[in-house]
Amino acid sequence: MTESLRDIGYDFSSAVADLIDNSISAGAGKVRVDMEFDGESSRVFICDNGAGMTVNGVIESLRFGSRREYELGDLGRYGLGLKTASLSQGRSVTVVSRSSRMKDPQIHRLDLDVIAEYDDWIVVVPPADTSVIRARELLAGDPGTVVIWEKLDRILPARQATGGWAKRRFDGLREKLKTHLSMVFHRFISGEGSAREIEIWVDDERLTAWDPFQRHEVETKELGPEAFEVMAGDLAGKVHLRRFILPSRNAFSSAEAFDEASGPLKWNRQQGLYIYRANRLVQWGGWGGTRAVDEHTKLARASIDFDTDLDSAFNINVAKMRVALPPQLKQMLGRPISELCILANNAYRVDAPRRRNHAVGGMSPEVSNGAEIGLAIKAALVRTGNFDALAAISDLLKEESPELARSLGF
């Protein structure tokens, strides 16, 4: 079982993020990730200054399916995260934790090689090796927790773990991790809204928040927010939607800012829904089955927020990287998402002619063809709140003047 659970779906960045969830739940104000390359002895330390754990808490943190109660807003979910995330990257995980009531930290280790040798779930108290000594130094006598990953067989190759390729891979993962954490925890890093502000460091670099919606850009436009009620069993919870149209390339403050705003997946795949669970980003990019990704809507991004009371409705997975939009919510999102995409499409197409040196046929750039005229009509109807009228006009034109409807883009 312990071997099979290694393949539950984590990559390196999502595994680290899952442990940071625990740090946030423990009340940490600072989280530090240290990645130390040393060939086969390479290690990763995830350290926080949270409340720490009791003796039993440390042991339970290494038990698969540990028993605990989760409060509203708690980023934990299944009692599997620390173990499955850690062992997805290496064969050994050590927890060093100290609460304010402890004189010395509690230290326990789960090692897959030990489990394989004894054919039993065994948590050992390791000797004071270099990793444990380093963890004690990171805690510096204060409350907090350090999780150590070793035997990094999923990160480094079994052969030539000391070679240049292994070092480059290790360094590459570090850079991807910075980008991932800056995005996933951007609300916590900036202290936005109800998210408690925390510092996240990777080695000696303090991360800054990457805002998917580029709200610091003057030309970013936000449409009106909306809220929906979604049922989860016998309970009902609120889902909040915010919609943004990012500036076109020419309207960004700089070319560098435009490139940075493209995000890890780049513009086309970064468009769409950003789904937040208790302020933590769990899924981004794409439209969640509500529509297809399109070059012409790449400036459209929207946030969907739900709290942990709706976990069952969103069917969140163990790695907290994927959710499924409830069917009832998909239906309710149809109109506001269509509005957003029509306006984003209009912004994209209006900007395209402006980049050309002259208009087509002597017309102004905004009305150089029928499709752009159609987009202007759509945008006007949407912005004035006449979305139902837009649907009626579209249906009528398709029925009575299909060629005209096609030329206008209906």
Beta strands, then each sheet from edge to edge (+ up, - down):
strand 1: 30-36
strand 2: 43-48
strand 3: 92-98
strand 4: 106-111
strand 5: 123-124
strand 6: 144-150
strand 7: 199-202
strand 8: 205-206
strand 9: 221-222
strand 10: 226-232
strand 11: 235-245
strand 12: 272-277
strand 13: 280-284
strand 14: 300-306
sheet 1: 5+ 4- 3+ 6- 2+ 1- 7- 8+
sheet 2: 9+ 11- 10+
sheet 3: 9+ 11- 14+ 12+ 13-
end
